[in-house]
Amino acid sequence: MVNSARHTDIRSDSSSNLIEKVPVLKNRLAPIGYATLVLVFAVLPLLSGSLYLLHILILCFVYIIATSSMRTIAMSGQFPMAHAAFMGIGAYVAGMLSKWVGLPPWLTIPAGALASMTIGILTGYPFARLRSLYYTMGSLFFGIGVIYFITAFSYYTGSYAGLLGIKPIFFMVEKIVYYYFFLALTVVCLLILYRFESSRIGTDLKAIAQSHLVASSVGINEGFYRILAVAVGCFFAGLAGACYAQYNLVISPSSFNFMATMWLLMYALVGGMGTFAGPIVGTLILFMIPEIFRDLKQYSPYLSSVVLLVVVYFAPKGLASVPGIIRAKYAARKEARTGAEHAA
């Protein structure tokens, strides 16, 4: 009896130590993992001289910013279905200021981001009282309205033919300059969004997502924080769209319609909406699938759907949760092995 009690104490102590060590180890490894990923992308152009690969990675960086900013809004428990439309607002404001007014990119890009944020705040006030499905449907109809608005002013926006004549960010430079610019921009945007999520504001947003009634009962202003999340998310969505416009030099409504938002949502779901790394991982993997299977590029939506189904079945929290699942299984096996040794 005494030995069994002693073994039980040893097992409980070992399991508690494992529980304490795993989060600490995770917190230490996360910055190392992000730094390693940035270093890999920084060295990649030196290892591969493919201009097409650089172009694909530049677009991938743009969508990483957009998907991560979408998750910022989703942290409050809302599911925005017009996020690509806010990218379009930033893109068209920057593009039209560049073409029709002749402003330089260093003014048009911030203007596009601020325009997207301003419209996000204005729409956030009436939508702040909507929750769950009602907010999703309201944002969906707003996104469709943005596309119709763009096509209605065809003289200024180019309608479905596309807006041409946008000035580039850099004149007469190689593709690698754009690559490092977008890499640096992505790193800065992700650092800001991570800091926002790790702050007290991010904690309040997560509390609202868990239960808006409980959050309100402890003094959290639900409406204010929801609008703030929309403002931050729309700013970075508009920034991504404006940079895309000044890089691609041609934009059309089809790049920011409902299907574009669905792709952003799929990136976030495959990577894992519950973690900050989720949108990054999901965008990288799904964006690279058509390039890996280039001969089957016309089937890329079906391949992405298969990936989504597999992830939902085997890792419901997304691909970013796979290392945590492996660590948990390893810790459980180690604990079981330690208990068996003590029992013997």
C-alpha positions as CSV (number, residue, x, y, z in Angstrom):
1,M,0.0,0.0,0.0
2,V,2.8,2.4,0.9
3,N,4.7,1.5,-2.3
4,S,1.7,2.0,-4.5
5,A,1.0,5.3,-2.9
6,R,4.7,6.3,-3.4
7,H,4.5,5.2,-7.1
8,T,1.3,7.2,-7.5
9,D,3.1,10.3,-6.1
10,I,6.0,9.8,-8.4
11,R,3.8,9.5,-11.5
12,S,1.8,12.6,-10.5
13,D,5.0,14.5,-10.0
14,S,6.4,13.4,-13.4
15,S,3.2,14.2,-15.2
16,S,3.0,17.7,-13.6
17,N,6.6,18.3,-14.6
18,L,5.8,17.3,-18.2
19,I,2.8,19.6,-18.3
20,E,4.9,22.5,-17.0
21,K,7.9,21.8,-19.3
22,V,5.9,21.4,-22.6
23,P,4.5,25.0,-22.7
24,V,7.8,26.5,-21.7
25,L,9.6,24.5,-24.4
26,K,6.9,25.6,-26.9
27,N,7.4,29.2,-26.0
28,R,11.1,28.9,-26.5
29,L,10.9,27.1,-29.7
30,A,8.3,29.3,-31.4
31,P,10.6,32.4,-31.9
32,I,13.4,30.1,-33.1
33,G,11.0,28.5,-35.6
34,Y,9.8,31.8,-37.0
35,A,13.4,33.1,-37.2
36,T,14.5,30.0,-39.1
37,L,11.6,30.3,-41.5
38,V,12.5,33.9,-42.3
39,L,16.1,33.0,-42.7
40,V,15.1,30.2,-45.2
41,F,13.1,32.7,-47.3
42,A,15.9,35.2,-47.1
43,V,18.4,32.7,-48.5
44,L,16.1,31.1,-51.0
45,P,16.7,33.6,-53.9
46,L,20.4,32.9,-53.6
47,L,19.8,29.2,-54.0
48,S,17.3,29.5,-56.9
49,G,17.4,32.0,-59.7
50,S,13.9,31.3,-60.9
51,L,12.0,34.5,-61.4
52,Y,8.7,32.6,-61.6
53,L,9.4,31.2,-58.1
54,L,10.1,34.7,-56.7
55,H,6.8,35.9,-58.3
56,I,4.8,33.1,-56.7
57,L,6.4,33.7,-53.3
58,I,5.7,37.4,-53.5
59,L,2.0,36.6,-54.1
60,C,2.2,34.2,-51.2
61,F,3.5,36.9,-48.9
62,V,0.6,39.2,-49.9
63,Y,-1.9,36.5,-49.0
64,I,-0.2,35.6,-45.8
65,I,-0.8,39.2,-44.6
66,A,-4.4,39.1,-45.8
67,T,-5.1,35.8,-44.2
68,S,-3.5,36.7,-40.9
69,S,-5.4,40.0,-40.8
70,M,-8.6,38.0,-41.4
71,R,-7.8,35.9,-38.3
72,T,-7.5,39.1,-36.3
73,I,-11.2,39.8,-36.9
74,A,-12.1,36.1,-36.3
75,M,-10.5,36.3,-32.9
76,S,-13.5,38.1,-31.6
77,G,-15.8,35.2,-32.7
78,Q,-16.9,36.8,-36.0
79,F,-16.3,35.2,-39.4
80,P,-15.8,38.0,-42.0
81,M,-16.9,37.0,-45.5
82,A,-15.8,40.2,-47.2
83,H,-12.2,40.3,-46.4
84,A,-11.1,40.0,-50.0
85,A,-13.4,42.9,-50.8
86,F,-11.4,45.1,-48.3
87,M,-8.3,44.0,-50.1
88,G,-10.0,45.3,-53.2
89,I,-10.8,48.6,-51.6
90,G,-7.1,49.1,-50.8
91,A,-6.0,48.0,-54.2
92,Y,-8.5,50.2,-56.2
93,V,-7.9,53.3,-54.0
94,A,-4.1,52.9,-54.5
95,G,-4.5,52.0,-58.2
96,M,-6.8,54.9,-59.0
97,L,-4.7,57.5,-57.1
98,S,-1.6,56.2,-58.9
99,K,-3.2,56.3,-62.4
100,W,-5.6,59.3,-62.2
101,V,-3.9,61.6,-59.7
102,G,-0.2,60.5,-60.3
103,L,0.7,60.1,-56.6
104,P,3.8,58.0,-55.8
105,P,3.4,54.5,-54.4
106,W,4.7,55.6,-50.9
107,L,1.5,57.7,-50.7
108,T,-1.0,55.5,-52.5
109,I,-0.2,52.4,-50.5
110,P,-0.9,54.0,-47.1
111,A,-3.9,55.7,-48.6
112,G,-5.4,52.4,-49.7
113,A,-4.8,50.9,-46.3
114,L,-6.4,53.8,-44.5
115,A,-9.4,53.8,-46.9
116,S,-10.0,50.2,-46.2
117,M,-9.7,50.7,-42.5
118,T,-12.1,53.7,-42.6
119,I,-14.7,51.8,-44.5
120,G,-14.2,48.9,-42.1
121,I,-14.9,51.1,-39.1
122,L,-18.0,52.7,-40.8
123,T,-19.5,49.3,-41.6
124,G,-18.3,48.0,-38.2
125,Y,-20.8,50.3,-36.3
126,P,-24.0,48.8,-37.7
127,F,-22.5,45.3,-37.9
128,A,-21.2,45.4,-34.3
129,R,-24.6,44.2,-32.9
130,L,-24.6,41.3,-35.3
131,R,-23.1,38.0,-34.2
132,S,-22.4,34.5,-35.7
133,L,-24.4,33.7,-38.8
134,Y,-26.0,37.2,-39.0
135,Y,-22.6,38.9,-39.1
136,T,-21.3,36.4,-41.7
137,M,-24.3,37.1,-44.0
138,G,-24.1,40.8,-43.5
139,S,-20.4,40.9,-44.4
140,L,-21.0,38.6,-47.3
141,F,-23.6,41.0,-48.8
142,F,-21.3,44.0,-48.2
143,G,-18.5,42.2,-50.1
144,I,-20.8,41.6,-53.0
145,G,-21.9,45.2,-52.9
146,V,-18.2,46.4,-53.1
147,I,-17.7,44.4,-56.3
148,Y,-20.8,45.8,-57.9
149,F,-19.7,49.3,-56.9
150,I,-16.3,48.7,-58.5
151,T,-17.9,47.6,-61.8
152,A,-20.4,50.4,-61.8
153,F,-17.7,53.1,-62.2
154,S,-16.1,51.4,-65.2
155,Y,-14.4,54.6,-66.4
156,Y,-12.3,55.0,-63.3
157,T,-12.0,51.3,-62.3
158,G,-11.8,49.6,-65.7
159,S,-14.7,47.3,-64.6
160,Y,-14.2,43.6,-65.6
161,A,-11.5,44.5,-68.1
162,G,-9.2,45.6,-65.3
163,L,-7.5,48.8,-64.1
164,L,-4.4,49.5,-66.1
165,G,-1.7,52.1,-65.9
166,I,-0.8,51.7,-62.3
167,K,2.7,52.8,-61.4
168,P,5.1,50.2,-59.9
169,I,6.6,50.5,-56.5
170,F,10.1,50.5,-57.9
171,F,11.2,51.6,-61.3
172,M,13.7,49.6,-63.4
173,V,14.6,47.1,-60.7
174,E,15.0,43.3,-60.6
175,K,12.4,40.9,-59.2
176,I,14.6,40.1,-56.3
177,V,14.2,43.7,-55.0
178,Y,10.4,43.2,-54.9
179,Y,10.9,39.8,-53.2
180,Y,12.9,41.3,-50.3
181,F,10.5,44.2,-50.0
182,F,7.5,42.0,-49.6
183,L,9.4,39.6,-47.3
184,A,10.3,42.5,-45.0
185,L,6.8,43.9,-45.2
186,T,5.3,40.5,-44.3
187,V,7.6,40.2,-41.3
188,V,6.8,43.7,-40.0
189,C,3.0,43.1,-40.5
190,L,3.1,39.7,-38.7
191,L,5.1,41.2,-35.8
192,I,2.5,43.9,-35.4
193,L,-0.4,41.5,-35.6
194,Y,1.3,39.1,-33.1
195,R,1.9,41.9,-30.7
196,F,-1.7,43.0,-31.1
197,E,-2.9,39.4,-30.3
198,S,-0.6,39.0,-27.4
199,S,-1.7,42.3,-25.8
200,R,-4.5,42.9,-23.4
201,I,-6.7,43.8,-26.4
202,G,-6.2,40.3,-27.9
203,T,-7.1,38.7,-24.6
204,D,-10.3,40.7,-24.4
205,L,-11.2,39.7,-28.0
206,K,-10.7,36.1,-27.1
207,A,-12.9,36.5,-24.1
208,I,-15.6,38.0,-26.2
209,A,-15.4,35.1,-28.6
210,Q,-15.8,32.7,-25.7
211,S,-18.8,34.4,-24.2
212,H,-19.8,38.0,-25.0
213,L,-22.2,38.0,-22.0
214,V,-19.5,37.0,-19.5
215,A,-17.0,39.5,-21.1
216,S,-19.6,42.3,-20.8
217,S,-20.2,41.4,-17.2
218,V,-16.6,42.0,-16.3
219,G,-16.5,45.4,-18.0
220,I,-15.3,44.6,-21.5
221,N,-16.9,46.8,-24.1
222,E,-17.9,44.3,-26.7
223,G,-18.9,46.8,-29.5
224,F,-15.7,48.8,-29.1
225,Y,-13.4,45.8,-29.3
226,R,-15.2,44.2,-32.2
227,I,-14.9,47.5,-34.2
228,L,-11.2,47.8,-33.2
229,A,-10.6,44.2,-34.5
230,V,-12.3,45.1,-37.8
231,A,-10.3,48.3,-38.1
232,V,-7.0,46.5,-37.6
233,G,-7.9,43.6,-39.8
234,C,-9.2,45.8,-42.6
235,F,-6.1,48.1,-42.4
236,F,-3.7,45.2,-43.1
237,A,-6.1,43.7,-45.7
238,G,-6.1,47.1,-47.5
239,L,-2.3,47.3,-47.2
240,A,-1.9,43.9,-48.8
241,G,-4.3,44.8,-51.6
242,A,-2.6,48.2,-52.2
243,C,0.8,46.5,-52.4
244,Y,-0.5,43.9,-54.7
245,A,-1.9,46.6,-57.0
246,Q,1.3,48.5,-57.2
247,Y,3.3,45.2,-57.8
248,N,1.0,43.5,-60.3
249,L,0.1,46.8,-62.1
250,V,-3.2,45.4,-63.3
251,I,-6.2,44.6,-61.0
252,S,-9.7,43.3,-61.7
253,P,-12.8,42.6,-59.5
254,S,-12.3,38.9,-59.9
255,S,-9.3,39.0,-57.7
256,F,-11.4,40.3,-54.7
257,N,-14.7,38.6,-55.1
258,F,-16.5,36.1,-52.9
259,M,-14.3,33.2,-54.1
260,A,-11.2,35.1,-53.2
261,T,-12.5,35.4,-49.6
262,M,-13.3,31.7,-49.6
263,W,-9.7,31.0,-50.5
264,L,-8.5,33.1,-47.6
265,L,-10.9,31.2,-45.3
266,M,-9.5,27.9,-46.6
267,Y,-6.0,29.0,-46.0
268,A,-6.8,29.9,-42.4
269,L,-8.8,26.7,-41.8
270,V,-6.2,24.3,-43.2
271,G,-3.4,26.0,-41.2
272,G,-5.5,26.4,-38.1
273,M,-7.7,29.3,-37.2
274,G,-6.9,28.9,-33.5
275,T,-3.1,29.6,-33.7
276,F,-1.2,32.6,-35.0
277,A,1.0,30.3,-37.2
278,G,-2.1,28.7,-38.8
279,P,-2.8,31.2,-41.6
280,I,1.0,31.3,-42.4
281,V,1.3,27.5,-42.7
282,G,-2.1,27.1,-44.5
283,T,-1.3,29.8,-47.1
284,L,2.2,28.5,-47.8
285,I,1.0,24.9,-48.3
286,L,-2.1,25.6,-50.4
287,F,-0.4,28.3,-52.4
288,M,2.4,25.9,-53.3
289,I,0.1,22.9,-54.2
290,P,-0.6,24.2,-57.8
291,E,3.1,24.8,-58.3
292,I,4.1,21.3,-57.0
293,F,1.4,19.7,-59.2
294,R,1.8,22.2,-62.1
295,D,0.7,19.6,-64.7
296,L,-2.6,19.3,-62.8
297,K,-3.0,23.0,-62.2
298,Q,-6.6,23.0,-63.5
299,Y,-7.4,20.5,-60.7
300,S,-5.9,22.7,-57.9
301,P,-9.3,23.5,-56.3
302,Y,-10.0,19.8,-56.0
303,L,-6.6,19.1,-54.6
304,S,-7.0,21.9,-52.1
305,S,-10.4,20.4,-51.1
306,V,-8.8,17.0,-50.6
307,V,-6.2,18.6,-48.3
308,L,-8.9,20.4,-46.4
309,L,-10.9,17.2,-45.8
310,V,-7.8,15.3,-44.7
311,V,-6.8,18.1,-42.3
312,V,-10.3,18.3,-40.9
313,Y,-10.3,14.5,-40.3
314,F,-6.8,14.0,-38.9
315,A,-6.0,17.5,-37.4
316,P,-9.2,19.4,-36.7
317,K,-7.3,22.3,-35.3
318,G,-5.2,22.7,-38.5
319,L,-1.8,21.8,-39.6
320,A,-0.2,24.2,-37.2
321,S,-1.4,22.0,-34.3
322,V,0.4,18.9,-35.6
323,P,3.6,19.6,-33.7
324,G,1.5,20.0,-30.5
325,I,-0.3,16.7,-31.2
326,I,3.1,14.9,-31.6
327,R,4.5,16.5,-28.5
328,A,1.4,15.5,-26.5
329,K,1.6,11.9,-27.7
330,Y,5.3,11.7,-27.0
331,A,4.7,13.1,-23.5
332,A,1.9,10.6,-22.9
333,R,4.0,7.7,-24.0
334,K,6.9,8.8,-21.9
335,E,4.7,9.2,-18.9
336,A,3.2,5.8,-19.5
337,R,6.7,4.2,-19.8
338,T,7.9,6.0,-16.6
339,G,4.8,4.7,-14.8
340,A,5.3,1.2,-16.0
341,E,9.0,1.2,-14.9
342,H,8.0,2.5,-11.4
343,A,5.2,-0.1,-11.1
344,A,7.7,-2.8,-12.0
